[in-house]
Amino acid sequence: MIASLVVTLDCAVAGFSGVANQIAQIPGVQLCEGESFSHRIPILIDSADPDSLEETTRRLQSIVGVAFVDVVFVHFEDEPCDNVVAPIGKTTGQ
């Protein structure tokens, strides 16, 4: 699963680049490209399952200097099903 998040930094804490470096060290986390960050850092998380996504999110929240972690989007990669029921009740045969 892939998730996009926005990490909001505490403006009272100096050293935004240090916090960004800590975030970048977390496995599966990718900072979106940008040469400098304001107090909001967009990130992507590539996670094997919902539990590891939750663990990574909590790890982000525990970093000193992080005020908020907002999940913007989560993409689940489902396995294909043989008989998916369409909203009108017909099977799609996918």
PDB file of N, CA, C and O in Angstrom:
ATOM      1  N   MET A   1       0.836  -1.164   0.000  1.00  0.00           N
ATOM      2  CA  MET A   1       0.000   0.000   0.000  1.00  0.00           C
ATOM      3  C   MET A   1       0.883   1.229   0.000  1.00  0.00           C
ATOM      4  O   MET A   1       1.977   1.232   0.564  1.00  0.00           O
ATOM      5  N   ILE A   2       0.400   2.248  -0.628  1.00  0.00           N
ATOM      6  CA  ILE A   2       1.136   3.505  -0.727  1.00  0.00           C
ATOM      7  C   ILE A   2       0.269   4.599  -0.110  1.00  0.00           C
ATOM      8  O   ILE A   2      -0.931   4.683  -0.372  1.00  0.00           O
ATOM      9  N   ALA A   3       0.898   5.431   0.710  1.00  0.00           N
ATOM     10  CA  ALA A   3       0.166   6.518   1.357  1.00  0.00           C
ATOM     11  C   ALA A   3       0.910   7.823   1.171  1.00  0.00           C
ATOM     12  O   ALA A   3       2.140   7.861   1.153  1.00  0.00           O
ATOM     13  N   SER A   4       0.145   8.886   1.034  1.00  0.00           N
ATOM     14  CA  SER A   4       0.747  10.221   1.022  1.00  0.00           C
ATOM     15  C   SER A   4       0.312  10.927   2.288  1.00  0.00           C
ATOM     16  O   SER A   4      -0.846  10.853   2.700  1.00  0.00           O
ATOM     17  N   LEU A   5       1.266  11.613   2.896  1.00  0.00           N
ATOM     18  CA  LEU A   5       1.031  12.296   4.161  1.00  0.00           C
ATOM     19  C   LEU A   5       1.646  13.682   4.109  1.00  0.00           C
ATOM     20  O   LEU A   5       2.512  13.967   3.283  1.00  0.00           O
ATOM     21  N   VAL A   6       1.185  14.530   5.000  1.00  0.00           N
ATOM     22  CA  VAL A   6       1.813  15.830   5.205  1.00  0.00           C
ATOM     23  C   VAL A   6       2.221  15.896   6.671  1.00  0.00           C
ATOM     24  O   VAL A   6       1.391  15.762   7.570  1.00  0.00           O
ATOM     25  N   VAL A   7       3.510  16.104   6.893  1.00  0.00           N
ATOM     26  CA  VAL A   7       4.047  16.250   8.240  1.00  0.00           C
ATOM     27  C   VAL A   7       4.180  17.743   8.512  1.00  0.00           C
ATOM     28  O   VAL A   7       4.873  18.460   7.790  1.00  0.00           O
ATOM     29  N   THR A   8       3.510  18.197   9.560  1.00  0.00           N
ATOM     30  CA  THR A   8       3.589  19.603   9.953  1.00  0.00           C
ATOM     31  C   THR A   8       4.551  19.717  11.125  1.00  0.00           C
ATOM     32  O   THR A   8       4.401  19.038  12.141  1.00  0.00           O
ATOM     33  N   LEU A   9       5.535  20.582  10.965  1.00  0.00           N
ATOM     34  CA  LEU A   9       6.552  20.759  11.997  1.00  0.00           C
ATOM     35  C   LEU A   9       6.139  21.824  12.990  1.00  0.00           C
ATOM     36  O   LEU A   9       5.402  22.754  12.662  1.00  0.00           O
ATOM     37  N   ASP A  10       6.625  21.673  14.204  1.00  0.00           N
ATOM     38  CA  ASP A  10       6.381  22.643  15.265  1.00  0.00           C
ATOM     39  C   ASP A  10       7.248  23.865  14.993  1.00  0.00           C
ATOM     40  O   ASP A  10       8.476  23.769  14.995  1.00  0.00           O
ATOM     41  N   CYS A  11       6.620  25.004  14.760  1.00  0.00           N
ATOM     42  CA  CYS A  11       7.363  26.230  14.420  1.00  0.00           C
ATOM     43  C   CYS A  11       8.270  26.696  15.561  1.00  0.00           C
ATOM     44  O   CYS A  11       9.211  27.457  15.335  1.00  0.00           O
ATOM     45  N   ALA A  12       7.990  26.242  16.779  1.00  0.00           N
ATOM     46  CA  ALA A  12       8.809  26.645  17.919  1.00  0.00           C
ATOM     47  C   ALA A  12      10.125  25.877  17.980  1.00  0.00           C
ATOM     48  O   ALA A  12      11.032  26.253  18.722  1.00  0.00           O
ATOM     49  N   VAL A  13      10.231  24.814  17.210  1.00  0.00           N
ATOM     50  CA  VAL A  13      11.443  23.998  17.217  1.00  0.00           C
ATOM     51  C   VAL A  13      12.321  24.402  16.041  1.00  0.00           C
ATOM     52  O   VAL A  13      11.877  24.402  14.893  1.00  0.00           O
ATOM     53  N   ALA A  14      13.550  24.741  16.332  1.00  0.00           N
ATOM     54  CA  ALA A  14      14.491  25.119  15.273  1.00  0.00           C
ATOM     55  C   ALA A  14      15.035  23.857  14.612  1.00  0.00           C
ATOM     56  O   ALA A  14      14.951  22.767  15.177  1.00  0.00           O
ATOM     57  N   GLY A  15      15.577  24.006  13.446  1.00  0.00           N
ATOM     58  CA  GLY A  15      16.238  22.898  12.765  1.00  0.00           C
ATOM     59  C   GLY A  15      15.313  22.033  11.943  1.00  0.00           C
ATOM     60  O   GLY A  15      15.299  20.810  12.085  1.00  0.00           O
ATOM     61  N   PHE A  16      14.535  22.672  11.078  1.00  0.00           N
ATOM     62  CA  PHE A  16      13.624  21.919  10.219  1.00  0.00           C
ATOM     63  C   PHE A  16      14.368  20.882   9.390  1.00  0.00           C
ATOM     64  O   PHE A  16      13.863  19.778   9.183  1.00  0.00           O
ATOM     65  N   SER A  17      15.555  21.221   8.917  1.00  0.00           N
ATOM     66  CA  SER A  17      16.296  20.273   8.079  1.00  0.00           C
ATOM     67  C   SER A  17      16.705  19.039   8.881  1.00  0.00           C
ATOM     68  O   SER A  17      16.761  17.940   8.329  1.00  0.00           O
ATOM     69  N   GLY A  18      16.990  19.203  10.165  1.00  0.00           N
ATOM     70  CA  GLY A  18      17.333  18.061  11.012  1.00  0.00           C
ATOM     71  C   GLY A  18      16.157  17.111  11.175  1.00  0.00           C
ATOM     72  O   GLY A  18      16.328  15.892  11.165  1.00  0.00           O
ATOM     73  N   VAL A  19      14.964  17.674  11.324  1.00  0.00           N
ATOM     74  CA  VAL A  19      13.756  16.857  11.435  1.00  0.00           C
ATOM     75  C   VAL A  19      13.506  16.143  10.106  1.00  0.00           C
ATOM     76  O   VAL A  19      13.168  14.960  10.089  1.00  0.00           O
ATOM     77  N   ALA A  20      13.673  16.858   9.000  1.00  0.00           N
ATOM     78  CA  ALA A  20      13.492  16.258   7.684  1.00  0.00           C
ATOM     79  C   ALA A  20      14.481  15.109   7.479  1.00  0.00           C
ATOM     80  O   ALA A  20      14.128  14.087   6.891  1.00  0.00           O
ATOM     81  N   ASN A  21      15.704  15.266   7.955  1.00  0.00           N
ATOM     82  CA  ASN A  21      16.698  14.195   7.831  1.00  0.00           C
ATOM     83  C   ASN A  21      16.288  12.964   8.638  1.00  0.00           C
ATOM     84  O   ASN A  21      16.481  11.834   8.190  1.00  0.00           O
ATOM     85  N   GLN A  22      15.722  13.182   9.829  1.00  0.00           N
ATOM     86  CA  GLN A  22      15.244  12.060  10.644  1.00  0.00           C
ATOM     87  C   GLN A  22      14.112  11.320   9.933  1.00  0.00           C
ATOM     88  O   GLN A  22      14.064  10.090   9.928  1.00  0.00           O
ATOM     89  N   ILE A  23      13.210  12.083   9.339  1.00  0.00           N
ATOM     90  CA  ILE A  23      12.093  11.488   8.614  1.00  0.00           C
ATOM     91  C   ILE A  23      12.602  10.660   7.439  1.00  0.00           C
ATOM     92  O   ILE A  23      12.109   9.559   7.192  1.00  0.00           O
ATOM     93  N   ALA A  24      13.580  11.181   6.720  1.00  0.00           N
ATOM     94  CA  ALA A  24      14.123  10.504   5.544  1.00  0.00           C
ATOM     95  C   ALA A  24      14.819   9.195   5.889  1.00  0.00           C
ATOM     96  O   ALA A  24      14.975   8.336   5.021  1.00  0.00           O
ATOM     97  N   GLN A  25      15.241   9.026   7.139  1.00  0.00           N
ATOM     98  CA  GLN A  25      15.938   7.811   7.561  1.00  0.00           C
ATOM     99  C   GLN A  25      14.988   6.650   7.863  1.00  0.00           C
ATOM    100  O   GLN A  25      15.444   5.519   8.028  1.00  0.00           O
ATOM    101  N   ILE A  26      13.695   6.902   7.938  1.00  0.00           N
ATOM    102  CA  ILE A  26      12.730   5.852   8.256  1.00  0.00           C
ATOM    103  C   ILE A  26      12.536   4.970   7.015  1.00  0.00           C
ATOM    104  O   ILE A  26      12.248   5.483   5.934  1.00  0.00           O
ATOM    105  N   PRO A  27      12.691   3.659   7.163  1.00  0.00           N
ATOM    106  CA  PRO A  27      12.516   2.761   6.012  1.00  0.00           C
ATOM    107  C   PRO A  27      11.111   2.883   5.406  1.00  0.00           C
ATOM    108  O   PRO A  27      10.112   2.913   6.125  1.00  0.00           O
ATOM    109  N   GLY A  28      11.055   2.951   4.077  1.00  0.00           N
ATOM    110  CA  GLY A  28       9.786   3.038   3.378  1.00  0.00           C
ATOM    111  C   GLY A  28       9.247   4.440   3.222  1.00  0.00           C
ATOM    112  O   GLY A  28       8.220   4.640   2.573  1.00  0.00           O
ATOM    113  N   VAL A  29       9.930   5.428   3.813  1.00  0.00           N
ATOM    114  CA  VAL A  29       9.478   6.818   3.747  1.00  0.00           C
ATOM    115  C   VAL A  29      10.305   7.569   2.721  1.00  0.00           C
ATOM    116  O   VAL A  29      11.530   7.461   2.684  1.00  0.00           O
ATOM    117  N   GLN A  30       9.616   8.328   1.896  1.00  0.00           N
ATOM    118  CA  GLN A  30      10.288   9.148   0.882  1.00  0.00           C
ATOM    119  C   GLN A  30       9.773  10.577   0.987  1.00  0.00           C
ATOM    120  O   GLN A  30       8.569  10.818   0.893  1.00  0.00           O
ATOM    121  N   LEU A  31      10.686  11.520   1.182  1.00  0.00           N
ATOM    122  CA  LEU A  31      10.309  12.927   1.155  1.00  0.00           C
ATOM    123  C   LEU A  31      10.090  13.338  -0.283  1.00  0.00           C
ATOM    124  O   LEU A  31      10.877  12.981  -1.160  1.00  0.00           O
ATOM    125  N   CYS A  32       9.037  14.079  -0.532  1.00  0.00           N
ATOM    126  CA  CYS A  32       8.796  14.567  -1.884  1.00  0.00           C
ATOM    127  C   CYS A  32       9.872  15.572  -2.236  1.00  0.00           C
ATOM    128  O   CYS A  32      10.384  16.285  -1.372  1.00  0.00           O
ATOM    129  N   GLU A  33      10.208  15.621  -3.505  1.00  0.00           N
ATOM    130  CA  GLU A  33      11.325  16.451  -3.943  1.00  0.00           C
ATOM    131  C   GLU A  33      11.093  17.926  -3.638  1.00  0.00           C
ATOM    132  O   GLU A  33       9.989  18.452  -3.775  1.00  0.00           O
ATOM    133  N   GLY A  34      12.152  18.552  -3.230  1.00  0.00           N
ATOM    134  CA  GLY A  34      12.142  19.975  -2.929  1.00  0.00           C
ATOM    135  C   GLY A  34      13.456  20.335  -2.281  1.00  0.00           C
ATOM    136  O   GLY A  34      13.984  19.569  -1.475  1.00  0.00           O
ATOM    137  N   GLU A  35      13.976  21.462  -2.615  1.00  0.00           N
ATOM    138  CA  GLU A  35      15.270  21.853  -2.061  1.00  0.00           C
ATOM    139  C   GLU A  35      15.148  22.401  -0.651  1.00  0.00           C
ATOM    140  O   GLU A  35      16.065  22.244   0.155  1.00  0.00           O
ATOM    141  N   SER A  36      14.040  23.036  -0.343  1.00  0.00           N
ATOM    142  CA  SER A  36      13.851  23.546   1.006  1.00  0.00           C
ATOM    143  C   SER A  36      12.406  23.294   1.413  1.00  0.00           C
ATOM    144  O   SER A  36      11.498  23.265   0.583  1.00  0.00           O
ATOM    145  N   PHE A  37      12.226  23.118   2.690  1.00  0.00           N
ATOM    146  CA  PHE A  37      10.908  22.824   3.206  1.00  0.00           C
ATOM    147  C   PHE A  37      10.445  23.947   4.118  1.00  0.00           C
ATOM    148  O   PHE A  37      11.238  24.548   4.842  1.00  0.00           O
ATOM    149  N   SER A  38       9.161  24.215   4.069  1.00  0.00           N
ATOM    150  CA  SER A  38       8.590  25.130   5.045  1.00  0.00           C
ATOM    151  C   SER A  38       8.277  24.279   6.274  1.00  0.00           C
ATOM    152  O   SER A  38       8.982  23.306   6.543  1.00  0.00           O
ATOM    153  N   HIS A  39       7.255  24.622   7.004  1.00  0.00           N
ATOM    154  CA  HIS A  39       6.914  23.823   8.176  1.00  0.00           C
ATOM    155  C   HIS A  39       5.996  22.645   7.823  1.00  0.00           C
ATOM    156  O   HIS A  39       5.551  21.921   8.714  1.00  0.00           O
ATOM    157  N   ARG A  40       5.712  22.452   6.537  1.00  0.00           N
ATOM    158  CA  ARG A  40       4.938  21.299   6.074  1.00  0.00           C
ATOM    159  C   ARG A  40       5.775  20.505   5.071  1.00  0.00           C
ATOM    160  O   ARG A  40       6.294  21.055   4.100  1.00  0.00           O
ATOM    161  N   ILE A  41       5.894  19.201   5.328  1.00  0.00           N
ATOM    162  CA  ILE A  41       6.706  18.337   4.470  1.00  0.00           C
ATOM    163  C   ILE A  41       5.809  17.245   3.887  1.00  0.00           C
ATOM    164  O   ILE A  41       5.275  16.426   4.635  1.00  0.00           O
ATOM    165  N   PRO A  42       5.636  17.218   2.573  1.00  0.00           N
ATOM    166  CA  PRO A  42       4.885  16.118   1.963  1.00  0.00           C
ATOM    167  C   PRO A  42       5.771  14.874   1.854  1.00  0.00           C
ATOM    168  O   PRO A  42       6.929  14.957   1.445  1.00  0.00           O
ATOM    169  N   ILE A  43       5.208  13.726   2.225  1.00  0.00           N
ATOM    170  CA  ILE A  43       5.975  12.485   2.160  1.00  0.00           C
ATOM    171  C   ILE A  43       5.116  11.366   1.571  1.00  0.00           C
ATOM    172  O   ILE A  43       3.888  11.448   1.545  1.00  0.00           O
ATOM    173  N   LEU A  44       5.795  10.321   1.101  1.00  0.00           N
ATOM    174  CA  LEU A  44       5.161   9.095   0.635  1.00  0.00           C
ATOM    175  C   LEU A  44       5.644   7.954   1.512  1.00  0.00           C
ATOM    176  O   LEU A  44       6.808   7.914   1.911  1.00  0.00           O
ATOM    177  N   ILE A  45       4.746   7.030   1.807  1.00  0.00           N
ATOM    178  CA  ILE A  45       5.120   5.827   2.545  1.00  0.00           C
ATOM    179  C   ILE A  45       4.726   4.626   1.699  1.00  0.00           C
ATOM    180  O   ILE A  45       3.579   4.504   1.269  1.00  0.00           O
ATOM    181  N   ASP A  46       5.692   3.740   1.465  1.00  0.00           N
ATOM    182  CA  ASP A  46       5.423   2.475   0.788  1.00  0.00           C
ATOM    183  C   ASP A  46       5.438   1.411   1.872  1.00  0.00           C
ATOM    184  O   ASP A  46       6.475   1.133   2.474  1.00  0.00           O
ATOM    185  N   SER A  47       4.270   0.819   2.112  1.00  0.00           N
ATOM    186  CA  SER A  47       4.100  -0.074   3.244  1.00  0.00           C
ATOM    187  C   SER A  47       3.522  -1.413   2.794  1.00  0.00           C
ATOM    188  O   SER A  47       2.735  -1.468   1.848  1.00  0.00           O
ATOM    189  N   ALA A  48       3.910  -2.480   3.466  1.00  0.00           N
ATOM    190  CA  ALA A  48       3.434  -3.813   3.099  1.00  0.00           C
ATOM    191  C   ALA A  48       1.986  -4.056   3.508  1.00  0.00           C
ATOM    192  O   ALA A  48       1.264  -4.796   2.840  1.00  0.00           O
ATOM    193  N   ASP A  49       1.559  -3.430   4.612  1.00  0.00           N
ATOM    194  CA  ASP A  49       0.215  -3.688   5.117  1.00  0.00           C
ATOM    195  C   ASP A  49      -0.226  -2.532   6.022  1.00  0.00           C
ATOM    196  O   ASP A  49       0.585  -1.672   6.362  1.00  0.00           O
ATOM    197  N   PRO A  50      -1.502  -2.506   6.413  1.00  0.00           N
ATOM    198  CA  PRO A  50      -2.008  -1.409   7.253  1.00  0.00           C
ATOM    199  C   PRO A  50      -1.291  -1.289   8.595  1.00  0.00           C
ATOM    200  O   PRO A  50      -1.107  -0.179   9.094  1.00  0.00           O
ATOM    201  N   ASP A  51      -0.884  -2.412   9.186  1.00  0.00           N
ATOM    202  CA  ASP A  51      -0.208  -2.348  10.483  1.00  0.00           C
ATOM    203  C   ASP A  51       1.140  -1.645  10.387  1.00  0.00           C
ATOM    204  O   ASP A  51       1.479  -0.833  11.249  1.00  0.00           O
ATOM    205  N   SER A  52       1.909  -1.950   9.347  1.00  0.00           N
ATOM    206  CA  SER A  52       3.207  -1.287   9.210  1.00  0.00           C
ATOM    207  C   SER A  52       3.038   0.181   8.838  1.00  0.00           C
ATOM    208  O   SER A  52       3.871   1.010   9.204  1.00  0.00           O
ATOM    209  N   LEU A  53       1.966   0.513   8.113  1.00  0.00           N
ATOM    210  CA  LEU A  53       1.675   1.925   7.826  1.00  0.00           C
ATOM    211  C   LEU A  53       1.372   2.663   9.123  1.00  0.00           C
ATOM    212  O   LEU A  53       1.860   3.773   9.337  1.00  0.00           O
ATOM    213  N   GLU A  54       0.575   2.056   9.982  1.00  0.00           N
ATOM    214  CA  GLU A  54       0.251   2.658  11.286  1.00  0.00           C
ATOM    215  C   GLU A  54       1.507   2.821  12.133  1.00  0.00           C
ATOM    216  O   GLU A  54       1.689   3.847  12.788  1.00  0.00           O
ATOM    217  N   GLU A  55       2.366   1.819  12.121  1.00  0.00           N
ATOM    218  CA  GLU A  55       3.614   1.886  12.882  1.00  0.00           C
ATOM    219  C   GLU A  55       4.495   3.032  12.390  1.00  0.00           C
ATOM    220  O   GLU A  55       5.063   3.769  13.196  1.00  0.00           O
ATOM    221  N   THR A  56       4.610   3.182  11.078  1.00  0.00           N
ATOM    222  CA  THR A  56       5.419   4.265  10.509  1.00  0.00           C
ATOM    223  C   THR A  56       4.822   5.619  10.844  1.00  0.00           C
ATOM    224  O   THR A  56       5.550   6.561  11.155  1.00  0.00           O
ATOM    225  N   THR A  57       3.505   5.721  10.781  1.00  0.00           N
ATOM    226  CA  THR A  57       2.837   6.986  11.123  1.00  0.00           C
ATOM    227  C   THR A  57       3.090   7.350  12.580  1.00  0.00           C
ATOM    228  O   THR A  57       3.375   8.507  12.890  1.00  0.00           O
ATOM    229  N   ARG A  58       2.990   6.384  13.466  1.00  0.00           N
ATOM    230  CA  ARG A  58       3.262   6.652  14.893  1.00  0.00           C
ATOM    231  C   ARG A  58       4.724   7.019  15.126  1.00  0.00           C
ATOM    232  O   ARG A  58       5.036   7.844  15.985  1.00  0.00           O
ATOM    233  N   ARG A  59       5.612   6.404  14.359  1.00  0.00           N
ATOM    234  CA  ARG A  59       7.036   6.753  14.465  1.00  0.00           C
ATOM    235  C   ARG A  59       7.264   8.205  14.050  1.00  0.00           C
ATOM    236  O   ARG A  59       8.032   8.927  14.685  1.00  0.00           O
ATOM    237  N   LEU A  60       6.590   8.625  12.976  1.00  0.00           N
ATOM    238  CA  LEU A  60       6.681  10.029  12.547  1.00  0.00           C
ATOM    239  C   LEU A  60       6.182  10.967  13.644  1.00  0.00           C
ATOM    240  O   LEU A  60       6.798  11.996  13.923  1.00  0.00           O
ATOM    241  N   GLN A  61       5.059  10.599  14.262  1.00  0.00           N
ATOM    242  CA  GLN A  61       4.476  11.431  15.315  1.00  0.00           C
ATOM    243  C   GLN A  61       5.385  11.561  16.527  1.00  0.00           C
ATOM    244  O   GLN A  61       5.302  12.545  17.262  1.00  0.00           O
ATOM    245  N   SER A  62       6.254  10.575  16.744  1.00  0.00           N
ATOM    246  CA  SER A  62       7.117  10.587  17.929  1.00  0.00           C
ATOM    247  C   SER A  62       8.381  11.413  17.751  1.00  0.00           C
ATOM    248  O   SER A  62       9.110  11.627  18.720  1.00  0.00           O
ATOM    249  N   ILE A  63       8.660  11.882  16.549  1.00  0.00           N
ATOM    250  CA  ILE A  63       9.875  12.670  16.307  1.00  0.00           C
ATOM    251  C   ILE A  63       9.715  14.050  16.932  1.00  0.00           C
ATOM    252  O   ILE A  63       8.717  14.735  16.705  1.00  0.00           O
ATOM    253  N   VAL A  64      10.703  14.447  17.716  1.00  0.00           N
ATOM    254  CA  VAL A  64      10.689  15.778  18.327  1.00  0.00           C
ATOM    255  C   VAL A  64      10.724  16.823  17.224  1.00  0.00           C
ATOM    256  O   VAL A  64      11.598  16.795  16.357  1.00  0.00           O
ATOM    257  N   GLY A  65       9.774  17.738  17.262  1.00  0.00           N
ATOM    258  CA  GLY A  65       9.674  18.767  16.238  1.00  0.00           C
ATOM    259  C   GLY A  65       8.523  18.541  15.284  1.00  0.00           C
ATOM    260  O   GLY A  65       8.193  19.424  14.491  1.00  0.00           O
ATOM    261  N   VAL A  66       7.893  17.346  15.349  1.00  0.00           N
ATOM    262  CA  VAL A  66       6.721  17.062  14.522  1.00  0.00           C
ATOM    263  C   VAL A  66       5.479  17.412  15.327  1.00  0.00           C
ATOM    264  O   VAL A  66       5.261  16.876  16.413  1.00  0.00           O
ATOM    265  N   ALA A  67       4.665  18.315  14.788  1.00  0.00           N
ATOM    266  CA  ALA A  67       3.442  18.727  15.469  1.00  0.00           C
ATOM    267  C   ALA A  67       2.258  17.853  15.058  1.00  0.00           C
ATOM    268  O   ALA A  67       1.486  17.416  15.911  1.00  0.00           O
ATOM    269  N   PHE A  68       2.110  17.597  13.759  1.00  0.00           N
ATOM    270  CA  PHE A  68       0.985  16.826  13.239  1.00  0.00           C
ATOM    271  C   PHE A  68       1.443  15.939  12.090  1.00  0.00           C
ATOM    272  O   PHE A  68       2.401  16.251  11.382  1.00  0.00           O
ATOM    273  N   VAL A  69       0.734  14.823  11.923  1.00  0.00           N
ATOM    274  CA  VAL A  69       0.914  13.968  10.758  1.00  0.00           C
ATOM    275  C   VAL A  69      -0.478  13.744  10.176  1.00  0.00           C
ATOM    276  O   VAL A  69      -1.322  13.106  10.806  1.00  0.00           O
ATOM    277  N   ASP A  70      -0.715  14.264   8.983  1.00  0.00           N
ATOM    278  CA  ASP A  70      -2.016  14.140   8.330  1.00  0.00           C
ATOM    279  C   ASP A  70      -1.913  13.178   7.158  1.00  0.00           C
ATOM    280  O   ASP A  70      -1.082  13.356   6.267  1.00  0.00           O
ATOM    281  N   VAL A  71      -2.765  12.154   7.164  1.00  0.00           N
ATOM    282  CA  VAL A  71      -2.827  11.211   6.052  1.00  0.00           C
ATOM    283  C   VAL A  71      -3.734  11.829   4.989  1.00  0.00           C
ATOM    284  O   VAL A  71      -4.894  12.146   5.251  1.00  0.00           O
ATOM    285  N   VAL A  72      -3.190  11.990   3.802  1.00  0.00           N
ATOM    286  CA  VAL A  72      -3.922  12.625   2.705  1.00  0.00           C
ATOM    287  C   VAL A  72      -4.585  11.585   1.812  1.00  0.00           C
ATOM    288  O   VAL A  72      -5.718  11.776   1.371  1.00  0.00           O
ATOM    289  N   PHE A  73      -3.882  10.481   1.541  1.00  0.00           N
ATOM    290  CA  PHE A  73      -4.382   9.481   0.603  1.00  0.00           C
ATOM    291  C   PHE A  73      -3.745   8.134   0.906  1.00  0.00           C
ATOM    292  O   PHE A  73      -2.562   8.060   1.238  1.00  0.00           O
ATOM    293  N   VAL A  74      -4.532   7.067   0.791  1.00  0.00           N
ATOM    294  CA  VAL A  74      -4.007   5.708   0.933  1.00  0.00           C
ATOM    295  C   VAL A  74      -4.504   4.893  -0.246  1.00  0.00           C
ATOM    296  O   VAL A  74      -5.698   4.883  -0.547  1.00  0.00           O
ATOM    297  N   HIS A  75      -3.575   4.202  -0.917  1.00  0.00           N
ATOM    298  CA  HIS A  75      -3.920   3.348  -2.051  1.00  0.00           C
ATOM    299  C   HIS A  75      -3.682   1.900  -1.650  1.00  0.00           C
ATOM    300  O   HIS A  75      -2.554   1.506  -1.354  1.00  0.00           O
ATOM    301  N   PHE A  76      -4.762   1.105  -1.642  1.00  0.00           N
ATOM    302  CA  PHE A  76      -4.661  -0.313  -1.348  1.00  0.00           C
ATOM    303  C   PHE A  76      -4.532  -1.069  -2.659  1.00  0.00           C
ATOM    304  O   PHE A  76      -5.301  -0.830  -3.590  1.00  0.00           O
ATOM    305  N   GLU A  77      -3.585  -1.963  -2.743  1.00  0.00           N
ATOM    306  CA  GLU A  77      -3.408  -2.783  -3.937  1.00  0.00           C
ATOM    307  C   GLU A  77      -4.051  -4.133  -3.680  1.00  0.00           C
ATOM    308  O   GLU A  77      -3.404  -5.057  -3.188  1.00  0.00           O
ATOM    309  N   ASP A  78      -5.334  -4.243  -4.019  1.00  0.00           N
ATOM    310  CA  ASP A  78      -6.083  -5.469  -3.780  1.00  0.00           C
ATOM    311  C   ASP A  78      -5.738  -6.534  -4.807  1.00  0.00           C
ATOM    312  O   ASP A  78      -5.355  -6.237  -5.938  1.00  0.00           O
ATOM    313  N   GLU A  79      -5.883  -7.773  -4.383  1.00  0.00           N
ATOM    314  CA  GLU A  79      -5.745  -8.899  -5.298  1.00  0.00           C
ATOM    315  C   GLU A  79      -6.994  -8.959  -6.163  1.00  0.00           C
ATOM    316  O   GLU A  79      -8.084  -8.656  -5.676  1.00  0.00           O
ATOM    317  N   PRO A  80      -6.871  -9.343  -7.439  1.00  0.00           N
ATOM    318  CA  PRO A  80      -8.060  -9.424  -8.296  1.00  0.00           C
ATOM    319  C   PRO A  80      -9.013 -10.525  -7.820  1.00  0.00           C
ATOM    320  O   PRO A  80      -8.576 -11.561  -7.320  1.00  0.00           O
ATOM    321  N   CYS A  81     -10.311 -10.289  -7.979  1.00  0.00           N
ATOM    322  CA  CYS A  81     -11.351 -11.240  -7.603  1.00  0.00           C
ATOM    323  C   CYS A  81     -11.990 -11.803  -8.860  1.00  0.00           C
ATOM    324  O   CYS A  81     -12.038 -11.131  -9.890  1.00  0.00           O
ATOM    325  N   ASP A  82     -12.486 -13.045  -8.780  1.00  0.00           N
ATOM    326  CA  ASP A  82     -13.128 -13.663  -9.933  1.00  0.00           C
ATOM    327  C   ASP A  82     -14.529 -13.118 -10.188  1.00  0.00           C
ATOM    328  O   ASP A  82     -14.898 -12.886 -11.339  1.00  0.00           O
ATOM    329  N   ASN A  83     -15.294 -12.917  -9.159  1.00  0.00           N
ATOM    330  CA  ASN A  83     -16.676 -12.479  -9.332  1.00  0.00           C
ATOM    331  C   ASN A  83     -16.941 -11.231  -8.499  1.00  0.00           C
ATOM    332  O   ASN A  83     -17.450 -11.318  -7.381  1.00  0.00           O
ATOM    333  N   VAL A  84     -16.603 -10.104  -9.033  1.00  0.00           N
ATOM    334  CA  VAL A  84     -16.833  -8.826  -8.372  1.00  0.00           C
ATOM    335  C   VAL A  84     -18.267  -8.404  -8.671  1.00  0.00           C
ATOM    336  O   VAL A  84     -18.689  -8.403  -9.828  1.00  0.00           O
ATOM    337  N   VAL A  85     -19.012  -8.047  -7.635  1.00  0.00           N
ATOM    338  CA  VAL A  85     -20.395  -7.619  -7.831  1.00  0.00           C
ATOM    339  C   VAL A  85     -20.411  -6.122  -8.092  1.00  0.00           C
ATOM    340  O   VAL A  85     -19.932  -5.328  -7.284  1.00  0.00           O
ATOM    341  N   ALA A  86     -20.967  -5.757  -9.226  1.00  0.00           N
ATOM    342  CA  ALA A  86     -21.085  -4.353  -9.593  1.00  0.00           C
ATOM    343  C   ALA A  86     -22.185  -3.713  -8.736  1.00  0.00           C
ATOM    344  O   ALA A  86     -23.037  -4.422  -8.200  1.00  0.00           O
ATOM    345  N   PRO A  87     -22.175  -2.384  -8.603  1.00  0.00           N
ATOM    346  CA  PRO A  87     -23.185  -1.705  -7.784  1.00  0.00           C
ATOM    347  C   PRO A  87     -24.628  -2.043  -8.159  1.00  0.00           C
ATOM    348  O   PRO A  87     -25.508  -1.979  -7.300  1.00  0.00           O
ATOM    349  N   ILE A  88     -24.892  -2.395  -9.400  1.00  0.00           N
ATOM    350  CA  ILE A  88     -26.268  -2.688  -9.799  1.00  0.00           C
ATOM    351  C   ILE A  88     -26.603  -4.170  -9.609  1.00  0.00           C
ATOM    352  O   ILE A  88     -27.693  -4.600  -9.986  1.00  0.00           O
ATOM    353  N   GLY A  89     -25.689  -4.961  -9.033  1.00  0.00           N
ATOM    354  CA  GLY A  89     -25.967  -6.342  -8.716  1.00  0.00           C
ATOM    355  C   GLY A  89     -25.490  -7.354  -9.745  1.00  0.00           C
ATOM    356  O   GLY A  89     -25.667  -8.553  -9.531  1.00  0.00           O
ATOM    357  N   LYS A  90     -24.908  -6.936 -10.824  1.00  0.00           N
ATOM    358  CA  LYS A  90     -24.413  -7.850 -11.847  1.00  0.00           C
ATOM    359  C   LYS A  90     -22.938  -8.156 -11.557  1.00  0.00           C
ATOM    360  O   LYS A  90     -22.192  -7.273 -11.132  1.00  0.00           O
ATOM    361  N   THR A  91     -22.528  -9.386 -11.783  1.00  0.00           N
ATOM    362  CA  THR A  91     -21.106  -9.703 -11.608  1.00  0.00           C
ATOM    363  C   THR A  91     -20.335  -9.234 -12.827  1.00  0.00           C
ATOM    364  O   THR A  91     -20.822  -9.307 -13.955  1.00  0.00           O
ATOM    365  N   THR A  92     -19.147  -8.759 -12.588  1.00  0.00           N
ATOM    366  CA  THR A  92     -18.325  -8.230 -13.674  1.00  0.00           C
ATOM    367  C   THR A  92     -17.465  -9.305 -14.311  1.00  0.00           C
ATOM    368  O   THR A  92     -16.985  -9.123 -15.430  1.00  0.00           O
ATOM    369  N   GLY A  93     -17.254 -10.439 -13.614  1.00  0.00           N
ATOM    370  CA  GLY A  93     -16.431 -11.504 -14.161  1.00  0.00           C
ATOM    371  C   GLY A  93     -14.963 -11.196 -14.143  1.00  0.00           C
ATOM    372  O   GLY A  93     -14.192 -11.861 -14.836  1.00  0.00           O
ATOM    373  N   GLN A  94     -14.541 -10.208 -13.373  1.00  0.00           N
ATOM    374  CA  GLN A  94     -13.128  -9.856 -13.307  1.00  0.00           C
ATOM    375  C   GLN A  94     -12.410 -10.735 -12.322  1.00  0.00           C
ATOM    376  O   GLN A  94     -11.203 -10.587 -12.127  1.00  0.00           O
TER     377      GLN A  94
END
